[in-house]
Amino acid sequence: MSQKEIKINPKYPSVTDLRNRAQKRIPKFAFEYLDGGCNEDVNLHKNTAEIRDVELLPYYLSKHTGSQMKTELFGHVYDAPFGIAPVGLQGLMWPNAPEILAKAAFEHNVPFILSTVTTSSIERISEITEGKSWFQLYHPAEDRLRDDIIKRAEAAECPVLVILCDVPTFGFRPRDIRNGLAMPPKMSVKNILQVLGKPSWALETLKHGQPNFETLKPYMPKGLDLAQLGKFMDQTFSGRLNEEKIKPIRDMWKGKLVLKGVANEADVEKAIQLGIDGVIVSNHGGRQLDAGESTIKPLTRIAAKYGDQIKVMMDSGLRSGPDIARSMASGAQFTFMGRSFMYGVAALGAKGGDHTISLLKTELQQVMEQICCEEVKDFPNHLI
Ligand SMILES: Cc1cc2nc3c(=O)[nH]c(=O)nc-3n(C[C@H](O)[C@H](O)[C@H](O)COP(=O)(O)O)c2cc1C
């Protein structure tokens, strides 16, 4: 496939610009669901702030024959060392968001990870990406359900299954509680008034219909009201992941298996013993443990110790090309972002995926040329 042309809307040359526009365009409850962390948001803010403490050395007089972002991961050569992290309920933030992002990721040749609890199905996203999208499994309480979803991911030719370990319990998110977005959710008068103030969001939502949990539809009893839906989700995904739960998944899944949400060395040791192919060092974008470390700290330790035994990737807090570069210089072999892409779609609708990927590619290319880094694997040579 030839490389996708880079086009950036000059009105939004940063993720901050996209976030500001998203805030104006979508209802408050949807924006706060996307934007917030947990408890006092300490971890959310530390993630980005501490990544930005990382500094890179430029080598201006070294020989430079060109920089390129191509990165091999699990047997596929991607056009850039970043991808789109799994995000739940995307259609609430902008109708068709998973389809928009999956298409943009496919065209730009970067990975898209579909969440179990988002608003498009494994099959639909696989069709859009010609079997290139990854799938993130929320661990179901019932083995039968787990096996069925895994078989569907296999039939859809997903190359990588991502299992999640950082949600043994749902994070405590004051904004969502205030907005009635906690389980069970409710559509309050306050929320309806917020919708009325955002006509483009309301129109698009009317056009596409109410968002549903498309991957989970076959397992949900028909005609659930919102309170029953909350109960169904709670009962279905009451899963703390552990070694016993990972073993049967490893036996069953023939493709690459990635453990997401890892934040310490002990869990990486276990992942290696269990035959996991890669870890995503992540704190869920600061949405789970407010008292936890920012991701750049465990990333640095884990990459140094285990980077030659298992693929070490990271997410949480990255908002720009320089942030991706800082993370790669600290040892990440690949990076992911959640909110940056969703801000893009909430800000620019169908053009948001293409715009945000183009922006990040442009910024990362600029950093590489600036510091004289020809290949992404050389980033650590520039770490101060
Ligand atoms: C609104 C929202 C919903 C999320 N839902 C999921 C999910 O369903 N599954 C999952 O593995 N991670 C989920 N995450 C975490 C992301 O995959 C990712 O770890 C996080 O967004 C990275 O941080 P960043 O937003 O600072 O880039 C969600 C994150 C956000 C912001």
The ligand as a Tripos MOL2 file, in Angstrom:
@<TRIPOS>MOLECULE
LIG
   31    33     1     0     0
SMALL
NO_CHARGES

@<TRIPOS>ATOM
      1 C1        -12.8670    7.4360   27.6130 C.3       1 LIG1
      2 C2        -11.9080    6.3020   27.7370 C.ar      1 LIG1
      3 C3        -12.3740    4.9970   27.6620 C.ar      1 LIG1
      4 C4        -11.4770    3.9210   27.7340 C.ar      1 LIG1
      5 N1        -11.9370    2.6350   27.5730 N.ar      1 LIG1
      6 C5        -11.0540    1.6110   27.5290 C.ar      1 LIG1
      7 C6        -11.4930    0.2960   27.2190 C.ar      1 LIG1
      8 O1        -12.6630    0.0420   26.9580 O.2       1 LIG1
      9 N2        -10.5570   -0.6830   27.2030 N.ar      1 LIG1
     10 C7         -9.2270   -0.4430   27.4550 C.ar      1 LIG1
     11 O2         -8.4100   -1.3700   27.4180 O.2       1 LIG1
     12 N3         -8.7950    0.7950   27.7500 N.ar      1 LIG1
     13 C8         -9.6710    1.8310   27.7640 C.ar      1 LIG1
     14 N4         -9.2150    3.0950   27.9940 N.ar      1 LIG1
     15 C9         -7.7600    3.3240   28.2170 C.3       1 LIG1
     16 C10        -7.0350    3.5510   26.8840 C.3       1 LIG1
     17 O3         -6.9430    2.3530   26.1570 O.3       1 LIG1
     18 C11        -5.6170    4.0550   27.1140 C.3       1 LIG1
     19 O4         -4.9590    3.2190   28.0180 O.3       1 LIG1
     20 C12        -5.5750    5.5000   27.6310 C.3       1 LIG1
     21 O5         -6.5430    6.2890   26.9990 O.3       1 LIG1
     22 C13        -4.1950    6.0810   27.3790 C.3       1 LIG1
     23 O6         -4.0750    7.3430   27.9080 O.3       1 LIG1
     24 P1         -4.2750    8.6890   27.0380 P.3       1 LIG1
     25 O7         -5.7540    8.8680   26.8880 O.co2     1 LIG1
     26 O8         -3.6490    9.7060   27.9240 O.co2     1 LIG1
     27 O9         -3.5840    8.5040   25.7220 O.co2     1 LIG1
     28 C14       -10.0980    4.1790   27.9270 C.ar      1 LIG1
     29 C15        -9.6420    5.4940   28.0060 C.ar      1 LIG1
     30 C16       -10.5230    6.5530   27.8950 C.ar      1 LIG1
     31 C17        -9.9790    7.9500   27.9330 C.3       1 LIG1
@<TRIPOS>BOND
     1     1     2 1
     2     2     3 ar
     3     2    30 ar
     4     3     4 ar
     5     4     5 ar
     6     4    28 ar
     7     5     6 ar
     8     6     7 ar
     9     6    13 1
    10     7     8 2
    11     7     9 ar
    12     9    10 ar
    13    10    11 2
    14    10    12 ar
    15    12    13 ar
    16    13    14 ar
    17    14    15 1
    18    14    28 ar
    19    15    16 1
    20    16    17 1
    21    16    18 1
    22    18    19 1
    23    18    20 1
    24    20    21 1
    25    20    22 1
    26    22    23 1
    27    23    24 1
    28    24    25 2
    29    24    26 1
    30    24    27 1
    31    28    29 ar
    32    29    30 ar
    33    30    31 1
@<TRIPOS>SUBSTRUCTURE
     1 LIG1         1 GROUP 0 **** ****
